[in-house]
């Protein structure tokens, strides 16, 4: 064999210079192209503040065709790799649909030089995170690891791309079929409106068009997949020239180039793929289709128009049109359908331009019992109003201001940057297209929006779908035909059996370079951000972290209380009050307040949960003071408008009704009721029930506000490009906020059960069963709370935990299975859960019982070492984004933790002994004191439940009341 030099693997190498001005809002007619040549050999984007935003990159192409982009960023000791393979469902053949997505799953299994399951198991155990995704036009694989595991990640990723196909056997194929089918059941078959995408695609795109089928495909095609099909797909599409790999993070450039050439340079080149040309479609007539939905509780109409492919000049104006038609108080769809006619709680519109074609969609999910003919007529009226009245300059400026802020959040993390650079390179030809993309977005004018409305929407043929509750065919749009939806029949014992061969023999591809597992490099140092704290004169506590990488700020104001302060017969008062506080102030109508926030490119939202009322916000740093002024106005001078209260109350009642069609929501609500009882704040649904919400008046929300909204119960958290003195200055607008301490109710103590309890809820014809197992343990302030979280790691803390490894990886029963403990001021719930194929409900229950019951006996020194490694190294990824930093501050204030609590937790994990873990498992994971709940199809599964060993389950209705 000829020995080749590392340099033999490289085809071309270049650096690219880009300068962008990211101040997007100069005028409603668009931003002049301010891109200029930069002589620095690097790409940069100028912040709106005038300083450089680091998006420097260097690119090269290996001789096998793999396109590589390197973006160095040493702000955190982590490295991300994002690889886009330019194959999505649009490359599939009729009769073999769903293959791109299926192959994504297959790629995470075995490869020639990497141990089986390492993609899913090893990366989390190295302290990293990983995932993949498939869409119509591509497949992406992405990981983030502490930088000491960078070499291992290169080894894993290169083996997956170039050396995996020889390891695929029949058992692996059959197991992964089950996993993908479970994903389809969870995302499509077992949820309301899940089949809509399939119906629209079949009607809109002619047979043979690459968008004629959904990404997940048809079950019959998936089941028919053979090993030969998999090998053909791999050899055709998984070739280096069909991919872009971006590496971003803390690494050395020249050293990394050599590593990339070593690990990826010997992958077989394969045949280059031809690019796909745009294939837009035109409808000769409007098609109306309906489906009687087993899980829907509300009638839904979608109107879908064919449009243009991604990066087409009209796609930008269509995006703006969707916002103008549906988003905000001035939107014609909102004003007509929600405000004036009160037909629905909300309206939605969006443009989706993909690689070769696009769609523009209007969606309305009506109130209970609303005729979709009436809603369709209201949609038509709204479009007529839009054509007649147009829209204002201010509306377009608002959209562009919001786009400026969104731009920064799209490149906030290392992974975000990697994915953005890769997307532009693979689909637009170069990362430099970011210049044109921003220029195209900001250049959209009023005339452009009006033109695309005339070209693609007005009086144009469309696909109109009616999805209604299964017994309410009278609600469908007149003249609709029944859609062709194939409902899967799951029969007991009929699923394909599979046996994986862990000792499979295969031909190992010869390589020049050693492909054995590389060693870890030096462990990165954990640098916990500095936290500053103070208390304002009115008692408001303030927590902050200054982070200047991007000119943005995230913040939250949390006020203790929430739903726990509601009257028992008026649960949901705090939630309605919080929503109503978003709807205007004494000096601003709801529309004026919305416009004021939008023109700043900011976001402000008030919400409530069981324990807190929270004002969440984000803004550009330059607009932080003005945004906090608006927060103060919303907090101190709510409008209390009767018509808005009536609308919000009606919307809440509709949402409660809608949730009764979602098995997962039913399970969560009832399980909490079983854990805590209705006398406990956690035993009731967040937002209340139909009965309690029905009792709430506008005066109740005012009373709640007057008695419970106090600065002495509040904490302000802020992270981003502002310092402590700037924050203190901004918060002077809250100086007039006064109030006393509010006494919070003491929640009942839940005593540990002395034997398991078993419950079942019927959701007729469910394709999956939701399983929940758990018990209340300790509050988030308890010294044992964090040790319990640590002890849970190997049971259900991610894909490498026992639950996921057994139920998904070994058995193929589910798409995912996890366990966790969520912090609260009361006894926090430990919950293990999954959604499993209906005909393996009993078998899955038995696995839960065994894994939890035997957890202590099977937890070894090796498990301890893995736990320590995952947590200690995983902390390197904890402080990258503003949301992560804000979460750190919120945790500090909620549970009264020290500023160095991360260090304290790190020290605990470092010194952990096996006896400590065993003690916590003994005390808090006792399977015999847990509650089991199954939500599934009683017709096929209830009789089997007696074989579980805990007697006949107690049968409940969807509200958690015992059936008689």
ROVOGU-966072 format. One record per residue (C-alpha): x, y, z; residue in one letter. Coordinates in steps of 0.02 Angstrom, whole numbers, padded with zeros to 5 digits, always signed. Each point is the difference from the previous one (the first is absolute). Example, Ala and Ser with C-alpha at 12.3 -4.5 7.8 and 13.67 -1.06 7.14 Angstrom:
# ROVOGU-966072
+00615-00225+00390a;+00069+00172-00033s;
END
This chain:
# ROVOGU-966072
+00000+00000+00000x;+00065+00172-00045x;+00036+00107+00152x;-00072+00173-00026x;+00039+00162+00088x;-00130+00096+00099x;+00008+00138-00132x;-00056-00123-00133x;-00175+00007+00074x;-00030+00185-00028x;-00070+00069-00162x;-00016+00185+00032x;+00021+00124+00141x;-00062+00177+00017x;-00042+00136+00121x;-00145+00116-00032x;-00025+00181+00045x;-00172+00066+00045x;-00055+00157+00088x;-00182+00025+00042x;-00093+00135+00089x;-00131-00084+00106x;-00099+00158+00036x;-00149-00063-00096x;-00127+00137+00028x;+00045+00152-00100x;-00163+00025-00090x;-00156-00094-00042x;+00058-00008-00180x;+00152-00101+00049x;+00182+00012+00048x;+00126+00057-00125x;+00130-00133-00030x;+00141+00053+00114x;+00112-00148-00033x;+00176+00056-00039x;+00159-00091-00040x;+00102-00049+00151x;+00185-00025-00021x;+00025-00097+00162x;-00014-00177-00072x;-00145-00032+00120x;-00188+00023-00003x;-00078+00116+00126x;-00167+00081+00031x;-00008+00175+00069x;-00114+00018+00150x;-00126+00139+00002x;+00107+00076+00138x;+00146+00011-00120x;+00111-00137+00071x;+00040-00163-00091x;-00104-00156+00027x;+00110-00154-00022x;-00060-00109-00142x;+00174-00028-00069x;+00019-00161-00099x;+00119-00091-00112x;-00057-00127-00129x;+00079-00137-00103x;-00053-00151-00101x;+00077-00171+00018x;+00047-00097-00157x;-00147-00116+00030x;-00116+00151-00013x;-00042+00030+00183x;-00027+00186+00030x;+00074+00056+00167x;-00025+00164+00092x;+00096+00044+00159x;-00063+00136+00118x;+00113+00032+00148x;-00081+00068+00159x;+00089-00020+00166x;-00134+00081+00108x;-00048-00170+00074x;+00105-00161+00015x;-00112-00096-00120x;-00002-00057-00181x;-00150-00028-00114x;-00008-00098-00162x;-00147+00021-00117x;-00008-00106-00157x;-00134+00028-00131x;-00022-00142-00124x;-00094+00069-00150x;-00131-00136-00004x;-00176+00017+00066x;-00165-00082-00042x;+00004+00092-00168x;+00132-00124-00061x;-00104-00154+00037x;-00092-00110-00123x;-00188-00033+00006x;-00025-00163+00094x;+00156+00033+00104x;-00057+00155+00093x;+00068+00046+00171x;+00173-00067-00044x;+00101+00158+00034x;-00070+00011+00175x;+00015-00187+00027x;+00182+00005-00054x;+00034+00141+00124x;-00055-00122+00135x;+00105-00141-00072x;+00154+00112-00003x;-00001+00017+00189x;+00027-00186+00026x;+00159-00096-00040x;+00152+00038-00107x;+00158-00096-00039x;+00118+00076+00128x;-00118+00074+00130x;-00086-00113+00129x;-00184-00033-00026x;-00112+00138+00067x;+00141+00124+00028x;-00086+00137-00098x;-00147+00000+00120x;+00088-00059+00158x;+00181+00055+00000x;-00024+00183-00046x;-00115+00037+00149x;+00118-00099+00112x;+00142+00113-00058x;-00099+00148+00064x;-00070+00046-00170x;-00165+00008-00090x;-00050-00066-00171x;-00145-00017-00117x;-00051-00003-00181x;-00144+00055-00107x;-00073-00027-00173x;-00108+00116-00103x;-00059+00003-00179x;+00167+00060-00066x;+00135-00067+00114x;+00063-00094+00151x;+00103+00076+00139x;+00108-00080+00135x;+00064+00109+00140x;+00094-00017+00164x;+00076+00112+00132x;+00135-00067+00117x;+00126+00068+00125x;+00157+00034-00099x;+00096-00145+00080x;-00116-00118-00098x;+00026+00088-00168x;+00111-00139-00070x;-00126-00133+00051x;-00137+00098-00088x;+00101+00008-00161x;+00025-00188+00012x;-00185-00035+00028x;-00062+00120-00135x;+00122-00056-00134x;-00040-00183+00033x;-00186+00037-00015x;+00021+00090-00166x;+00123-00119-00081x;+00006-00167+00089x;-00171-00053+00062x;-00090-00091-00139x;+00095-00166+00018x;-00064-00016+00180x;-00186+00007-00038x;-00086-00166+00029x;-00181-00060-00008x;-00026+00013+00188x;+00056+00182+00006x;-00109+00038-00151x;-00156-00076+00079x;+00031+00081+00170x;+00020+00173-00076x;-00159-00024-00102x;-00093-00019+00165x;+00080+00157+00072x;-00046+00104-00153x;-00176-00068-00001x;-00014+00049+00183x;+00059+00174-00045x;-00135+00011-00133x;-00132-00057+00123x;+00058+00128+00128x;+00016+00146-00122x;-00138-00041-00124x;-00119-00144+00032x;-00037+00025+00185x;-00027+00187+00004x;-00134+00120-00061x;+00019+00065-00178x;+00154-00110-00023x;-00047-00059-00175x;-00024+00175-00071x;+00172+00010-00081x;-00027-00164-00091x;-00170+00053-00066x;+00062+00169-00063x;+00156-00069-00085x;-00096-00136-00092x;-00127+00128-00062x;+00120+00141-00043x;+00143-00091-00086x;-00029-00119-00147x;+00052-00181+00012x;+00187-00015-00023x;+00037+00177+00060x;+00137-00006+00134x;-00116+00086+00127x;-00147-00118-00029x;+00035-00092+00164x;+00044+00048+00178x;+00175-00012+00073x;-00046-00144+00113x;-00080-00091-00147x;-00129-00139-00007x;+00008-00145+00121x;-00023-00127-00138x;+00154+00067-00091x;+00101-00002+00159x;-00050-00177+00044x;+00049-00059-00174x;+00177+00070+00014x;+00138-00128-00030x;+00187-00004+00034x;+00030+00025-00186x;-00108+00156+00003x;+00103+00070+00145x;+00165-00038-00087x;-00058+00079-00162x;-00058+00157+00091x;+00167+00015+00089x;+00108-00025-00154x;-00103+00124-00100x;-00021+00142+00122x;+00123-00016+00145x;+00150+00055-00099x;+00118+00137+00061x;-00035+00117-00145x;-00182+00002+00053x;+00038+00071+00172x;+00062+00153+00093x;+00083-00021+00169x;+00022+00151+00114x;+00110-00007+00154x;-00022+00144+00122x;+00073+00036+00170x;+00159-00006+00102x;+00133-00081-00109x;+00161+00043-00090x;-00027+00035-00185x;+00153-00077-00080x;-00002-00153+00113x;-00185-00027-00036x;+00028+00007-00188x;+00123-00143+00016x;-00120-00099+00110x;-00142+00022-00124x;+00109-00061-00143x;+00057-00149+00103x;-00172-00057+00058x;-00106+00046-00152x;+00124-00001-00144x;-00005-00187-00032x;-00188-00012-00018x;-00045-00063-00173x;-00048+00143-00115x;-00152-00075-00085x;-00096+00075-00145x;-00043+00184+00014x;-00186+00040+00002x;-00084+00118-00120x;-00086+00150+00076x;-00190+00004+00001x;-00086+00135-00100x;-00153+00093+00065x;-00163-00092-00032x;-00141+00119+00050x;-00177-00061-00026x;-00161+00082-00057x;-00175-00057+00044x;-00131-00010-00137x;-00138+00003+00130x;-00029+00018+00186x;-00007-00167+00089x;-00101-00023+00160x;+00036-00151+00111x;-00057-00055+00172x;+00053-00123+00133x;-00095-00059+00154x;+00136+00010+00131x;-00002-00125+00143x;+00093+00119+00117x;-00058+00174-00052x;-00120+00094+00115x;-00009+00159-00105x;-00034+00025-00186x;+00153+00057-00101x;+00011+00076-00174x;+00160+00024-00099x;+00009+00092-00165x;+00163-00038-00093x;+00061+00092-00155x;+00149-00054-00107x;+00140+00129-00002x;+00188+00007-00036x;+00162-00085+00050x;+00120+00059+00136x;+00105+00155-00035x;-00116+00049-00143x;-00021+00190+00006x;-00187-00019+00033x;+00025-00116+00149x;+00057+00146+00108x;-00155+00103-00036x;-00110-00153+00028x;+00078-00020+00173x;-00044+00180+00039x;-00176-00022-00071x;-00032-00145+00119x;+00050+00106+00149x;-00107+00147-00055x;-00154-00108-00032x;+00002-00096+00165x;+00118+00067+00132x;-00058+00132+00120x;-00152+00104+00038x;+00004+00092-00167x;+00004-00159-00103x;-00157-00016-00107x;-00022-00186+00035x;+00012+00032+00187x;-00117+00150-00001x;-00134-00087-00103x;+00005-00178+00065x;+00054+00020+00181x;-00051+00175+00051x;-00155+00041-00102x;-00083-00167-00037x;+00073-00097+00149x;+00013-00160-00102x;+00167-00060+00066x;+00130+00035+00136x;+00138+00034-00126x;+00053+00005-00183x;+00162-00050-00084x;+00084+00030-00167x;+00171-00047-00064x;+00099-00017-00159x;+00108-00156-00018x;+00122+00013-00144x;+00103-00159-00020x;+00136-00050-00122x;-00108-00028-00155x;-00174+00067+00042x;-00098+00089+00135x;-00168+00021+00085x;-00096+00139+00085x;-00118-00058+00137x;-00146+00077+00096x;-00055-00100+00153x;-00146+00027+00116x;-00050-00120+00139x;-00178+00052+00041x;-00096+00005+00162x;-00098-00155+00049x;-00137-00039-00125x;+00043+00141-00122x;-00045-00030-00181x;+00155+00005-00110x;-00103+00077-00141x;-00025+00150+00113x;+00186+00011+00038x;+00045-00018-00184x;-00118+00142-00042x;+00084+00105+00136x;+00171-00040-00075x;-00060+00062-00169x;-00069+00158+00081x;+00168+00029+00086x;+00095-00013-00163x;-00121+00123-00081x;+00028+00122+00142x;+00188-00019-00020x;-00008+00035-00186x;-00109+00153+00027x;+00086+00078+00151x;+00179-00063-00019x;+00115+00024+00147x;+00106+00135+00078x;+00183+00044-00012x;+00009-00027+00188x;-00054-00181-00018x;+00143-00036-00121x;+00126+00093+00108x;-00058-00103+00150x;+00029-00162-00096x;+00176+00054-00048x;+00042+00054+00177x;-00051-00172+00061x;+00106-00078-00138x;+00153+00094+00060x;-00016-00073+00175x;-00040-00173-00068x;+00157+00005-00108x;+00111+00006+00154x;-00092-00141+00087x;+00021-00109-00154x;+00189+00006+00022x;+00007+00004+00190x;+00079-00169+00038x;+00150-00087-00077x;-00119-00128-00075x;-00113+00137-00068x;+00147+00075-00093x;+00056-00167-00067x;-00173-00041-00065x;-00025+00170-00079x;+00167-00005-00092x;-00036-00177-00060x;-00176+00041-00059x;+00058+00145-00108x;+00145-00100-00071x;-00103-00153-00048x;-00159+00084-00062x;+00058+00171-00060x;+00175-00045-00057x;+00101+00095+00129x;-00005+00065+00180x;+00018+00170-00082x;-00183-00010-00050x;-00038+00065+00174x;+00032+00172-00077x;-00131-00023-00135x;-00122-00084+00119x;+00001+00146+00121x;-00007+00126-00143x;-00150-00092-00076x;-00092-00004+00166x;+00026+00184+00033x;-00035+00056-00179x;-00182-00058+00006x;-00114+00148-00036x;-00185+00034+00016x;-00015-00019-00187x;+00085-00172+00008x;-00123-00063+00129x;-00150+00061-00099x;+00071-00077-00159x;+00025-00174+00072x;-00176+00006+00072x;-00068+00030-00174x;+00116-00128-00079x;-00019-00148+00117x;-00153+00025+00113x;-00141+00107-00071x;-00129-00108-00088x;+00127-00140-00018x;-00039-00185+00009x;+00047-00086+00162x;-00013-00158+00102x;-00133+00019+00136x;+00002-00131+00137x;-00131-00027+00135x;+00056-00103+00150x;-00144-00020+00122x;-00044-00109+00150x;-00046-00174-00061x;-00186+00020+00039x;-00020+00177-00071x;+00001-00019-00189x;-00129+00140-00011x;+00139+00127+00039x;+00102-00030-00158x;+00014+00124-00143x;-00139-00030-00126x;+00048-00102-00152x;+00146-00086+00086x;+00048-00177-00047x;+00063-00130+00122x;+00190+00000+00008x;+00094-00162-00025x;+00075-00030+00173x;+00059-00175+00043x;-00018-00032+00186x;+00123-00128+00066x;-00074-00154+00081x;+00106-00063+00144x;-00037-00181+00043x;+00064-00098+00148x;+00149-00107-00046x;+00002+00051-00184x;+00154+00110+00006x;+00156-00062-00089x;+00122-00086+00118x;+00183+00043-00011x;+00160-00065+00076x;+00154+00110-00007x;+00168-00084-00018x;+00125+00092+00109x;+00138-00112-00070x;-00036+00036-00183x;+00150-00027-00112x;+00034+00121-00141x;+00137+00050-00118x;+00106+00141+00072x;+00048+00131-00128x;+00190+00015-00011x;+00068+00174+00041x;+00170+00081+00006x;-00031+00081+00168x;-00038-00090+00161x;-00187+00015+00037x;+00004-00063+00179x;-00076+00107+00137x;+00102+00156+00039x;+00037+00054+00177x;-00079+00146+00090x;+00105+00158+00009x;+00017+00115+00151x;-00160+00027+00099x;-00067+00177-00028x;-00005+00118+00147x;-00174+00042+00062x;-00024+00189-00001x;-00161+00046+00090x;-00058+00175-00049x;+00009+00136+00133x;-00168+00044+00075x;-00040+00170+00073x;-00145+00029+00119x;-00087+00144+00086x;-00165+00047+00079x;-00098+00152-00059x;-00076+00124+00123x;-00173-00078-00020x;+00063-00174+00043x;+00021-00065-00179x;+00147-00122-00007x;+00111+00015-00154x;+00117-00132-00073x;+00110+00031-00151x;+00135-00069-00114x;+00088+00112-00125x;+00035-00087-00166x;+00054+00107-00147x;+00021-00119-00146x;-00161+00058-00084x;-00093+00166+00018x;-00153-00081+00079x;-00076-00018+00174x;-00114-00131+00077x;-00093+00033+00162x;-00142-00060+00110x;-00097+00069+00147x;-00070-00140+00109x;-00131+00032+00134x;-00035-00138+00125x;-00180-00058+00010x;-00072-00060-00164x;-00145-00121+00004x;+00032-00050+00182x;-00083+00167+00049x;-00158-00033-00102x;-00163-00037+00090x;-00044-00186-00010x;-00156+00029-00104x;+00087+00127-00113x;+00160-00089-00051x;+00073+00086-00151x;-00020+00177+00068x;+00188+00033+00004x;+00015-00065-00177x;-00139+00111-00068x;+00067+00150+00095x;+00173-00026-00074x;-00069-00016-00176x;-00109+00154+00022x;+00151+00103+00055x;+00071-00026-00176x;-00153+00086-00074x;+00036+00185+00014x;+00034+00128+00136x;-00090+00155+00064x;+00079+00102-00138x;+00017-00130-00137x;-00131-00107-00085x;+00046-00183-00027x;+00046+00045-00179x;+00107+00148+00052x;+00093-00101+00131x;+00035-00139-00123x;+00066+00126-00127x;+00111+00087+00128x;+00082-00165+00049x;+00019-00056-00180x;+00079+00163-00060x;+00138-00028+00127x;+00029-00174-00070x;-00039-00059+00176x;-00105-00135+00078x;-00100+00016+00162x;-00120-00130+00065x;-00087-00026+00168x;-00049-00177+00050x;-00039-00102+00153x;+00030-00177+00064x;-00033-00090+00163x;+00126+00103+00100x;+00043+00160-00094x;-00063+00142-00106x;+00140+00037-00122x;+00039+00142-00119x;+00122-00065-00131x;+00090+00112-00121x;+00141+00023-00122x;+00064+00149-00096x;+00146+00076-00090x;+00121+00073+00128x;-00024+00174-00075x;-00188-00014+00036x;+00012-00076+00174x;-00051+00158+00094x;-00150+00030-00112x;-00053-00181+00015x;+00007+00004+00190x;-00103+00161-00004x;-00135-00097-00093x;+00015-00143+00124x;-00029+00124+00141x;-00151+00073-00088x;-00076-00173-00025x;+00033-00049+00180x;-00055+00160+00087x;-00145+00060-00108x;-00097-00147-00078x;-00147+00048-00110x;-00126-00129+00067x;-00105+00008-00158x;-00162-00098+00014x;-00006-00054-00182x;+00178-00068+00009x;-00041-00095+00161x;-00151-00081-00084x;+00106-00050-00150x;+00138-00073+00107x;-00122-00096+00109x;-00085-00073-00153x;+00171-00046-00072x;+00050-00087+00161x;-00159-00104+00003x;+00030-00049-00182x;+00180-00051+00038x;-00059-00109+00145x;-00122-00086-00116x;+00134-00022-00133x;+00121-00080+00124x;-00122-00142+00031x;+00048-00072-00168x;+00184-00015+00045x;+00044-00161+00092x;+00162+00073+00067x;-00088+00152+00075x;-00135-00112+00075x;+00135-00109+00078x;+00096+00147+00074x;-00153+00083+00076x;-00072-00158+00075x;+00168-00064+00061x;+00031+00159+00098x;-00174-00016+00075x;+00041-00179+00054x;+00168+00050+00073x;-00062+00149+00100x;-00193+00005+00013x;-00108+00151-00043x;+00039+00084+00167x;+00179+00028-00058x;+00051+00134-00126x;+00089-00133-00105x;-00154-00110-00006x;-00095+00118-00116x;+00032+00044-00183x;+00095+00162-00029x;-00128+00126-00058x;-00146-00086+00087x;-00145-00106-00061x;-00156+00042-00101x;-00097+00016+00162x;+00122+00112+00094x;+00041+00111-00148x;-00185+00020-00031x;-00017+00078+00173x;+00133+00134-00025x;-00051+00183-00025x;+00100+00152-00051x;-00012+00062+00179x;+00083-00161+00061x;+00154+00037-00106x;+00008+00178+00069x;-00015-00065+00178x;+00141-00124-00030x;+00110+00141-00068x;-00035+00117+00145x;+00033-00130+00135x;+00145-00100-00071x;+00109+00099-00121x;+00136+00071+00112x;+00185+00041-00025x;+00040-00083+00166x;-00051-00165-00081x;+00097+00033-00161x;+00170-00028-00080x;+00069+00077-00159x;+00125-00103-00100x;+00101+00074-00144x;+00138-00067-00113x;+00084+00074-00152x;+00086+00157-00060x;-00045+00113+00147x;+00094+00029+00163x;-00065+00021+00177x;-00007+00189-00005x;-00097-00002-00164x;-00125-00122+00073x;-00022+00103+00159x;-00031+00154-00106x;-00131-00089-00105x;-00087-00067+00155x;-00031+00175+00069x;-00162-00009-00099x;-00058-00127+00130x;+00036+00110+00150x;-00185+00038+00023x;-00043-00185+00012x;-00038-00031+00183x;-00078-00142+00100x;+00017-00114+00150x;+00051-00179+00023x;-00136-00123-00051x;-00028-00157+00102x;+00010-00154-00110x;-00110-00149+00045x;+00087-00152+00073x;-00028-00149-00113x;-00057-00167+00075x;+00138-00126+00034x;-00017-00156-00107x;+00039-00156+00099x;+00088-00143-00086x;-00115-00141-00058x;+00030-00173+00071x;-00041-00090-00163x;-00012+00040-00186x;-00159+00074-00072x;-00053-00036-00179x;-00120+00102-00109x;-00063-00005-00180x;-00085+00130-00111x;-00082-00049-00164x;+00039+00097-00159x;-00092-00102-00131x;+00102-00063-00148x;+00162+00078+00065x;+00151-00060-00099x;+00113+00025+00151x;-00017-00014+00188x;+00067+00137+00111x;+00083-00075+00155x;+00043+00105+00153x;+00080-00064+00160x;+00050+00105+00149x;-00022+00076+00172x;+00026+00165+00090x;+00171+00010+00084x;+00078+00160+00071x;-00009+00187-00035x;+00127+00090-00105x;+00071+00081+00157x;+00033-00168+00084x;+00182-00050+00017x;-00041-00168-00083x;-00077+00077-00156x;+00159+00012-00102x;+00064-00171+00059x;-00165-00075-00063x;+00027+00082-00169x;+00174-00073-00006x;-00060-00173+00053x;-00129+00002-00141x;+00132+00024-00134x;+00025-00183-00049x;-00185-00042+00014x;-00078+00126-00116x;+00113+00151-00021x;+00007+00000-00190x;+00022-00123-00142x;+00142-00092+00087x;-00108-00039+00153x;-00070-00172+00034x;-00180+00044-00048x;+00043+00063-00175x;+00133-00132-00030x;-00122-00140+00044x;-00168+00061-00065x;+00065+00083-00159x;+00172-00068-00044x;-00022-00182+00053x;-00187-00026-00021x;-00057+00129-00127x;-00159+00030+00102x;+00009+00191+00003x;+00078+00156-00072x;+00064+00055+00171x;-00007-00040+00187x;+00064+00111+00139x;-00011+00041+00185x;+00029+00162+00095x;-00037+00101+00155x;-00066+00177-00027x;+00040+00126+00135x;-00142+00083+00096x;-00027+00084+00169x;-00108-00149+00049x;+00046-00185-00011x;+00067-00010-00178x;-00062-00144-00108x;+00113-00140-00059x;-00075-00060-00164x;+00052-00136-00123x;-00099-00005-00162x;-00014-00057-00179x;-00121-00018-00145x;+00006-00180-00060x;-00079-00101-00139x;-00173-00053+00058x;+00027-00188-00015x;+00154+00003+00114x;-00079+00099+00142x;+00013-00143+00125x;+00176-00045-00052x;+00054+00181+00020x;-00079+00013+00172x;+00099-00152+00053x;+00160+00082-00060x;-00038+00157+00101x;-00033-00107+00153x;+00161-00099-00021x;+00115+00145-00040x;-00062+00107+00144x;-00016-00145+00121x;+00175-00067-00036x;+00083+00169-00022x;+00101-00006+00161x;+00058-00179-00029x;+00058+00039-00176x;+00081+00168+00034x;+00188-00035-00002x;+00164+00093+00018x;+00003+00013-00190x;-00170+00087+00005x;+00069+00119+00130x;+00149+00043-00109x;-00113+00031-00151x;-00116+00110+00105x;+00145+00103+00064x;+00073+00020-00174x;-00166+00051-00079x;-00042+00130+00131x;+00173+00075+00026x;+00040+00015-00184x;-00178+00044-00045x;+00017+00157+00105x;+00114+00070-00135x;-00155+00021-00109x;-00107+00083+00135x;+00048+00182-00022x;-00001+00029-00188x;-00168+00080-00039x;-00093+00139+00087x;-00145-00116+00037x;+00119-00120+00089x;+00072+00143+00103x;-00173+00066+00039x;-00051-00174+00057x;+00150-00003+00117x;-00055+00165+00080x;-00182-00055+00013x;+00053-00160+00088x;+00106+00103+00121x;-00145+00113+00048x;-00135-00134+00003x;+00094-00116+00116x;+00105+00130+00092x;+00165-00073-00060x;+00172+00077+00017x;+00079+00086-00149x;+00128-00141-00007x;-00129-00139+00007x;+00065-00075-00163x;+00172-00019+00082x;-00082-00079+00153x;-00093-00125-00109x;+00158-00037-00097x;+00093-00036+00161x;-00141-00114+00059x;+00007-00102-00160x;+00190-00009+00002x;+00002-00072+00176x;-00149-00117-00024x;+00013-00180+00060x;-00102-00151-00053x;-00075-00013+00175x;-00071+00177-00018x;-00090-00048-00160x;-00066-00162+00074x;-00065+00092+00153x;-00096+00124-00107x;-00073-00136-00110x;-00056-00094+00155x;-00082+00153+00073x;-00080+00081-00152x;-00016-00128-00141x;-00097-00136+00088x;-00106-00079-00138x;-00123-00068+00126x;-00054+00175+00050x;-00035+00062-00176x;-00155+00037-00102x;-00022-00074-00174x;-00114+00080-00131x;-00038-00064-00175x;-00097+00105-00126x;-00043-00108-00149x;-00126-00106-00093x;-00104-00096+00128x;-00081-00110-00132x;+00164-00088-00039x;+00106+00029+00156x;-00104+00011+00159x;-00026-00187+00018x;+00189-00030-00013x;+00036+00118+00145x;-00048-00127+00133x;+00155-00099-00049x;+00109+00143+00061x;-00013-00068+00175x;-00079+00148+00090x;-00180-00054-00021x;-00128+00075-00117x;+00040+00183-00032x;-00120+00132+00063x;-00085+00070-00156x;-00016+00190-00009x;-00077+00121-00123x;+00104+00135-00085x;-00027+00118+00147x;+00071-00127+00121x;-00167-00050+00077x;-00032-00184+00038x;-00116-00090-00119x;-00139-00105+00071x;
END
